[in-house]
Amino acid sequence: MAAKSANLYARIEPDVKEQAEGILSALGIPASNAINMFYKQIILQRGLPFEVKLPYARPLDASALSEAQMNAELEKGYADTLFLQICVKITSYDVPCENLESG
């Protein structure tokens, strides 16, 4: 007779564990169920259920930027924040944010 469950031992950063378990608790999902769901998605997707890739750009060294470069990077951040705020407001009306990115 096959075992109904198997043990999984993994090391994880304490802060990551705490934050994730807080979210799972709010959703009413035990961590063991979430891990089981993750493993089932790996099987269904035949790989990780999300993209794993290297970033296109390396992180910026802010100390190496000129004032103009720093201002340009800050403007990009403001634009991203504005896009996210618009996305949050629009998604409450069931309009996917992907439709906004092309505009």
Phi, psi and omega per residue, in radians:
M1 nan 2.290 -3.118
A2 -1.318 2.572 3.111
A3 -1.163 2.533 3.125
K4 -1.344 -0.377 3.123
S5 -2.654 2.790 3.083
A6 -2.228 2.665 3.126
N7 -1.516 2.514 3.082
L8 -2.219 2.201 3.106
Y9 -2.020 2.176 -3.126
A10 -2.472 2.553 3.055
R11 -1.673 2.366 -3.124
I12 -2.512 2.613 3.124
E13 -1.076 2.318 -3.093
P14 -0.965 -0.711 -3.123
D15 -1.160 -0.706 3.114
V16 -1.115 -0.775 3.126
K17 -1.045 -0.824 -3.103
E18 -1.080 -0.819 -3.127
Q19 -1.126 -0.802 -3.119
A20 -1.117 -0.765 -3.137
E21 -1.170 -0.547 3.047
G22 -1.105 -0.754 3.116
I23 -1.178 -0.782 3.121
L24 -1.075 -0.692 3.109
S25 -1.064 -0.755 3.117
A26 -1.102 -0.529 3.107
L27 -1.475 -0.169 -3.124
G28 1.343 0.478 -3.111
I29 -2.020 2.064 3.062
P30 -1.108 2.588 -3.129
A31 -0.976 -0.686 -3.131
S32 -1.103 -0.640 3.093
N33 -1.183 -0.697 3.133
A34 -1.104 -0.734 3.109
I35 -1.124 -0.721 3.097
N36 -1.078 -0.732 3.097
M37 -1.093 -0.736 3.123
F38 -1.052 -0.835 3.133
Y39 -1.086 -0.693 3.120
K40 -1.140 -0.630 3.089
Q41 -1.177 -0.642 3.068
I42 -1.040 -0.741 3.127
I43 -1.150 -0.838 -3.119
L44 -1.103 -0.694 -3.100
Q45 -1.494 -0.201 -3.061
R46 1.007 0.694 -3.141
G47 2.875 -3.000 3.099
L48 -1.141 2.455 -3.090
P49 -1.423 0.419 3.074
F50 -2.706 2.840 -3.114
E51 -1.325 2.382 3.048
V52 -2.114 1.982 -3.105
K53 -2.639 2.841 3.082
L54 -1.394 2.541 3.102
P55 -1.170 2.643 3.130
Y56 -1.203 -0.694 -3.099
A57 -1.993 2.584 3.068
R58 -1.339 2.680 3.078
P59 -1.023 2.521 -3.120
L60 -1.391 2.495 2.990
D61 -1.651 1.738 -3.050
A62 -1.026 -0.538 -3.125
S63 -1.207 -0.328 -3.120
A64 -1.619 -0.067 -3.094
L65 -1.517 2.523 3.001
S66 -1.305 2.982 3.128
E67 -1.072 -0.720 3.138
A68 -1.136 -0.736 3.110
Q69 -1.122 -0.721 3.123
M70 -1.092 -0.770 3.115
N71 -1.091 -0.686 3.119
A72 -1.113 -0.740 3.121
E73 -1.156 -0.682 3.095
L74 -1.114 -0.692 3.099
E75 -1.072 -0.702 3.086
K76 -1.052 -0.748 3.132
G77 -1.115 -0.705 3.102
Y78 -1.107 -0.709 3.136
A79 -1.118 -0.743 3.109
D80 -1.095 -0.739 3.131
T81 -1.109 -0.756 3.115
L82 -1.080 -0.755 3.113
F83 -1.036 -0.769 3.137
L84 -1.116 -0.695 3.117
Q85 -1.111 -0.740 3.112
I86 -1.123 -0.742 3.139
C87 -1.026 -0.800 -3.123
V88 -1.076 -0.770 -3.128
K89 -1.151 -0.716 -3.079
I90 -1.309 -0.624 -3.123
T91 -1.125 -0.359 3.065
S92 -1.201 -0.241 3.063
Y93 -1.851 0.290 3.096
D94 1.063 0.633 3.024
V95 -1.828 2.058 -3.108
P96 -1.100 2.427 -3.125
C97 -1.157 -0.452 -3.129
E98 -1.004 -0.552 -3.126
N99 -1.184 -0.365 -3.121
L100 -1.461 -0.496 -3.013
E101 -1.129 -0.493 -3.098
S102 -1.360 -0.221 -3.058
G103 -1.502 nan nan
